[in-house]
């Protein structure tokens, strides 16, 4: 999948899975974001193949850790994303 900057995307899995493993810490339950949309703001793969996605919603609402320099952004693997047209 090619994800250029400003490409709209939707999270369809996280780390290749659709549900969080048992005993996942509340602050690390990124599976809560499945179905959420955003745009690619950095297409350079970093952090084990992730690209930087800026979500449309405030990630604080999900009570997950999100401490990237750009608020409401997370490094997400391309394989966990669906490109929206």
Secondary structure by P-SEA (a helix, b strand, c coil): ccccccbbbbbccccccccccccccccccccccccbbbbbccccccccbbbbbbbcccccccccccccccccccccccccccccc
